[in-house]
Structure formats: C-alpha cells, structure tokens
Amino acid sequence: MSQNIKLNFIYNSIYQIAAIVIPVITTPYVSRVLGADGIGEYSYAFSIAYYFMLFIKLGLNNYGNRIVASLRDDRAKLSQTFFSIFVMQILMLILFTGLYVIYVQGFATNKTLAYILVLYVISAGIDITWFFAGLEEFRLTVIRDFIIKIVTTICIFIFVNADNDTWKYTLILSLGASLSQLFLWLGIKSRIDIVIPKWKDISQHIKPNLILFIPVVAVSLYNTMDKIMLGSMVGSKEVGFYESSEKIIKIPVALVNSLGTVMLPRMANLYSNGTRNDEANGLINKSIIFVMFLSTSIGFGIMTIANQFVPLFYGDGFEKCISLFYVLLPSCIFMSFANVIRTQYLIPQRMDRVYIISVFVGAGTNLIANYLLIPQFQSIGAAIGTLIAEISVCVVQIMAVSKKLDIKKYVYEASPFIIAGVLMFVTFREFRIPELHTVASLMIKIFLAGGVYLIVLCLLIFLYNRINPGMFNIYNVINKILLKARKR
C-alpha cells in the first residue's frame, strides 16, 4: 500500500477508535451511575432519532465519498458538485427535522430525551465528512473528533452523577455531535469556491443517492432495529445490556471500517482509470489478510477474557454481557470480510444492485430472527439475529463476486487467523489465577493468550506456505520485515 493510504488509514483509525474507545472509557462509570435501565432509555430514544438522521443524509457517506473522489482534481466541478449535494442535504434536514418534532410531540415515550436528540438530528444535516473522505483528507476529521470526544468525556464525569441524569448524558452527547460537525466547516473554504447551484444540478444527485440509501436503511434495520424491538418487546433493561456489549464489539469493527473508508476513494480512482485492475485486486488481497488479523485477534481476544472483563468493567448486574460477547463477536469476522468486498469492489465498481440485495437479505433475516427469538431469549435472541444477518450478507456478496475475485484464495488466507483465534478462546476461556487480584490475573491471561495466538498463527502461516508456496502474501511481508531488521 502507498504511503498515502497508510497515513490515511492511521488517521481514520484514530478517528474511528476515538469515536468508540473514548465513550468506552466512560462506560464503567456510566453503567454504575445510570444502570442498565438508564443506558437502555438513552439507547432506545437514540435509535429512533437515528432513523430520521439516516433520511437526512440518505446515501451520502458512500455516494458523496465516491463522487468527490472522482472529481477532486477539478476544483470547478468539485465546487459545483459539493454545493449541489449540500443544498439537497439541507432540504432533507428541514423536512425530516420537522417530521421528527411531530413524532416527539405525538408518540415519544420519553419526550425529554427525544427533544434533546433534536440536536443529533440537526447535526446530520450539516455533516460534510463525506467531502473530506472523498478528498482522502482525514487529518481535520481526526483532530475534530479527538477534541470533541475528550471534552464530552470530561463533561460526563463532571455532570452525570445520579441515576436520574440520563437527560444530562443525552444532552452532552448531542451537543458534542453538533459541535463536531460545525468544526469541519473551518477547513472547507480553501478547498472549494462558493457556487449557487441550479435545481437541475441538485436533482441529478437525488436518484443515485436514493439508490445507495436503500442499503443504508437495510443495514440500519439490523444495526439499530434490534434495540427498538428489544425496547418495545422486553423493556429498556435488555436494551442496556445489548448497548453496553455493542460498545466493546464496535472496537474491531471500527478499525475495519476505517480501512474501508480510506480504501473506497482509492479503489474508485483505480477502477475509473481502467488500466490498474491488477493493482486494485492486489490491494483487496492485502486488505482481506489485514482485516482478518484485526477481527480475529481483537474479537476472539475479547471473547477469551469476557468472563473476567465484564464484572470488572461494567460492575455488578451486567453478567449477561458475557453471553452477548460470545454471540456477537464472531460476527466481526463476517462483517470484516464483507466490508472489504463492499468498499473495495462493489461500490467502486458501481455494483450497487448487488450491495442492495445483500443488505436486504441481511435485514430480512435479522427482522425474522428477532421476531422469533427476542420474546424467548431477549437480548441474546437479538444477538443471534445479528450474527445470522452478518453471515447472510457476507455469503450473498461473496456469491456475487466469486467469478470476478479469487474468493477461494481469500478464504484460504483467512483461515489461519480464524483457527488461531478459536484455539486461543478454547484454551484460555476459563483460565484464571485465583491467588492474584482480578486485574493482575486478567493482565497475565491477556499476555499468555495473545502470545499463544501469535505463535499458533505463525506456525500455521509457515505450514500453509509449505503446502502452497508463495500463496500467502503476508509470509513474504514478514520475511521482508525480518530482512530489514537483520540489516539494521
């Protein structure tokens, strides 16, 4: 990968991790102060507000990213396109903010939280992250996110002190989201010229945006509808368990998403060139190996320490999160594989139809599974539905590209990571040293389990290359690193 891709991946990884890890820092405190019920109330209210935010942005995260990437070398066209898209975004903001206020007034169960979340809804209308992603400029978004997350974290510790402070928690996060989007506008002036678009320029973006919006809605059905169904069918406490587990599970997913965000404009640029398909396919191969390492090492690693980590991290009353970890974390493998296929092949190649079909299959599977499983198994049922949905999405996307990409090779190269992760989990899941303090025992467990994972992985990679020399590209990368180290 080029130096620019690596740098952008680092920037975007920091952005994604800051968006998830910094809130995770507050989780032990918030879970003890607000409890599962308070967390569940916030999560349920936010999940509904989130749908209005989706309709404001439509498919801009993918569409805006892609079109900006293709026009970034022409300032005039870039300026025209930016303002055409942004005016459309503002029109959607006015429409759906109004509809959200009507919903709050007539239907919201917790009107206080719902009204506070108007700030979140408005923030979607001024979000231009898609523009900077298309330019492959992630530094400003990283700085913005880091500053805002630090400030909101400090505010949570200062102002959220009692179990009835859920409204303060919601207000702090909502203000943070709004300020975060305003911050990006500081860097827009030097990159484009002000243009007043005509309606025909605005309207041309509606149809392709709506096409890419369809899978966004479908994905949200099994990313957010879980919480809405849990809240309406079994109560906010189960939503609290699910939400708390999801915060940890989003860590490996965030790293994978950061790679996808960085690679999408680069792959769109390569495929638009028409003569660099081999380079693009090589990047896909490297990406598969990389995301498999991330998802298995972190995912199975968290599963391995879950029975000690959960009581220490969340406090008493959150033991159900252990089982949720065991069900939800394996989905990271399928999400990672599908993310590479989606962001580095389907969307850059404008295979939107395949993408739409895959996520609708996942959404339908998830809704049916939730309806059948939540009444009996509660949050565990929702987790099973999510796992089944992610598997189905991955399978559909793989089937669609199996004749164009070497899927067998990708699966072959992914298998050592999965095997090493499973062995680590099975071997160390129940490992603990009773004589030591919980934290000390946990740290030793992490060190030993991680060491075994790496040793097993290296042995498997060596074995695979003995069987099929030269196929496992990561082995060649490791050899180059070792040779450089010896020379030094």
Secondary structure, DSSP 8 states (H G I E B T S, - for coil): --HHHHHHHHHHHHHHHHHHHHHHHHHHHHHHHTHHHHHHHHHHHHHHHHHHHHHHHTTHHHHHHHHHHHHTT-HHHHHHHHHHHHHHHHHHHHHHHHHHHHHHHHT-SSHHHHHHTHHHHHHHHT--HHHHHHTT--HHHHHHHHHHHHHHHHHHHHH--STT-HHHHHHHHHHHHHHHHHHHGGGSTTT-------HHHHHTTHHHHHHHHHHHHHHHHHHTHHHHHHHHHT-HHHHHHHHHHHHHHHHHHHHHHHHHHHHHHHHHHHHHHSS-HHHHHHHHHHHHHHHHHHHHHHHHHHHHHHHHHHHHHH-TT-THHHHHHHHHTTHHHHHHHHHHHIIIIITTTT-HHHHHHHHHHHHHHHHHHHHHHHHHHTHHHHHHHHHHHHHHHHHHHHHHHTTTS-HHHHHHHHHHHHHHHHHHHHHHTT---TTS-HHHHHHHHHHHHHHHHHHHHHHHHHHHHHHSTT--HHHHHHHHHHHHHHH-
